[in-house]
C-alpha cells in the first residue's frame, strides 16, 4: 500500500496527472472491411465491459445486447466536458467511445480530464486489433449490421492510407 501511495505522489509531484495516457498506434493493424456490430463489436463489449456497462449502466451507459447500438450512435456523452457524441457515425476522431478505448485526447480541453481509459479494470486494455475493429466500425458508419454489397476500402491497402494516426477531430 505504501508503495502505491509513493508512486501516486511521485507522479503528481512530477506534474503528470494520474489519468494521463497516450493513444496506441494502430497503423500496423490491417483494415477491417464491412464490420458487423452484433458479431464483431458486441462480443468485445460482452467480454470487456460486462462488469460496469452490462447488467449495470456505469456512467449512464448500458452496452447490453439489444440496447448497446441505440445507446451509442448519435447519443451525447454523459461526460459534459467531452462535448462530442459517444459515437459519431463515420468519424472515430469525434467519437467519445473510441477516445476512451484508445486513450486519445483524454486530458480534454484546458486540462479538464475526460475520465479514465476504458475498460477501467485494465490493463490489459483492448488489444490493438480490437481497438482497430471499433475504429473501423465507426469509420464505416457505425451501422447495426454488415452489408455484403458495401465496399469501404475503395482501393486503400493499409490503415496508413486512411489518414494520420491518432486521428484528429
N, C-alpha and C positions, 0 to 999 in steps of 0.2 A: 504494500500500500504506500509506504514512504517513497519507494522508487517511482511509482506513477505520479505522485504529487510532485516530486523533484522535477521530472520531465515536463509536466504541465506548467510549472512555474518557470522553468528554463525557457520553454517555448514562448510563453507570454512575455517574459523579460526580453527575449531576443526580438520581439516585435512581430513574431509570426503568430497570427491568430490560430487557435486550435482547429478551426474549421477549414483552414487553408488547404487546398489541394490543387492539382493541375490536371487538365484533361489528358486522357490517354490518347496516344496517337493510333488511329485505326487505319492509317494509309496503306498498310501492308495486307489488310484483310480484303478478301475478294468481295466484289459487289454481289448483293443478293437481288435477284430479279423476281418480281411478282410475289411479294411476301404475303402470306395468308395470316390474318390475325388469329383465327381460332386454333390453327395447328402449329403456328410458329411463335407468335407473340404471347398469347395467353399462357402457354406452358411455362414461359420464362417467369411470368407473374406468379403462376401457381407454385413454382419451385423456389422462388427467391423473395416473394413479397407476402407470403401467407401469414406470417406472424403478426403483421400490422395492418395490411390492407385487404386481406381476405379473411372473413369472419370478424372483421372489425373495420373501422374506417379512420385510421390514424390520419391526421391532417385533413379530415373531411373527404378522404378518397377511398372508395371501395374498388378493388380490382377483381372482384368475384366474377366467375364465369356468368355470362349473360348481362352483366352491367358494366364491365370494365370499359368497353369501347365508348359507350354513351357518356361515361364519367370522365373521359379523357379528351376526346376530339372536340375542339372549339369551346372548351369549358375553361373559364378563368381559373388560374391557380389560386389556391387559398392563401398563399403567402402574398400579402399585399405589396411587399417590396419587389416581387418578381415583375409585375406589370406585363406579363405575357401569358398566353393560354397554356394549359397543361400540354396540349398537343396542337400545333399549328399545321394542319394538313399541307404537305409539300415543303415544309421548312423546318428541319431539325434545329437550326440555329435559334429559332424563336419558339422552341418547344421546351417548356419547363421540365417535362419528363426526361428528355434526352440530356439536358443540362445536369439534372440530378444524378442520372445514371453514369454519365461520363465525367462529371466534375468539371464542367465547362462554365466558367464565369460565375461560380457560386459566391464569390465575395461581393457581388452586386454593385449597385451604384453607390458612389461615395463611401465605399467600405461597409455598407449595410449588408450583412450576410443573408443569403437565401436559404440557409439551413445546411444540414449535413448531406454528404453524399449518400445515395441510396444504393443498395439496401443498407440500412443503418447498422445492421449487425455485422457488416463487413469490416475489414477484409476477411475472406475474399469478397470482392465485388463481382459484378457480372464480367464474364470473360470478354475479351476484345471482339470475338465473333458474335456474342450475344448483343453487345452494345451496337455493333455494326448492323445487326439484323433489325433492331429497334430503329436505328437511324434510317435504314433503307425503307422500312415500312412507312415511316413518316414522310420521307422524301418522295415516295411513290403516291402519296395522297392519303395515307392512314385509313385505307378502306377496310371494310369489315371482312372481305373475302378476296382471295386471289381471283384473277380473271385470265384464263388461258389465252385470250386474244390480245392481252395487253403486253406490249413490249416497251420496257422502260429504258433499257441501256442505250438505245439509239447509237450503237457503234462504239460506245465507250468500253474500253477494255480493262480499265483499272479504276480503283477508288480515287487515285490521284487526279484522274481526268475530270472528276465532277467538281473540282474546286479546292480551295485551300482547306487545310485541317489544322486546328479545330475550326469549325465553321464560324463565320462572323454573322452577327444579326443583321 
